[in-house]
């Protein structure tokens, strides 16, 4: 049976790794633009695109 200290260290290590993964997942969720945001500058479907300035 593992000692209480080694079990605590492993739990702490796992908790830190999971926290980093959760943080990265949260930032990655919004880093990808939605389809509406990507194509917002192209105008409505079936209509000509807005003129470039």
N, C-alpha and C positions, 0 to 999 in steps of 0.2 A: 504494500500500500504506500502511495506517495505521501510525503510529509505535507503538512498544512502549508508550509512556506512555499514549496515547489508548486503546489496546486494554485496558490494565490498568485504566484509569479506568472504562471501560464494563463490564468484567467485575465490578469491585468494586460498581458501581451495581446491576447485575443481581443480584449475590449478596445485597446488602442488601434489595432489593425482594422477592426470593424468601424470605428469612428472615422478613420481616414477614408475608408471605402464609402461610408454613408455620405461624407462631405463631398467626395468626388462625384458620386452618383447624383447628388443634388445639383451640383454645378453643371454636370453634363446634361441634365434634364432640360435646362433652359438654354444651354449653349447652342442647341440645334434649333434653328428658326422653323416656325410652322410654315406650311404651304402658303397660307394666306399672307404671311409676312414676306416670304421669299418672292412671291409674284405680285405684290401690291403695286409696284411701280409700272407694271405692264398694262394696267387698265383692266376693264371687264372682259370676260371671254366673248369672242365673236365681234368685238369692236376694235377699231384700230388703236394702236398703242399711242399714248400721249407723245407729243412732239418733244424732242430733246432740245435743251436750250444751249 
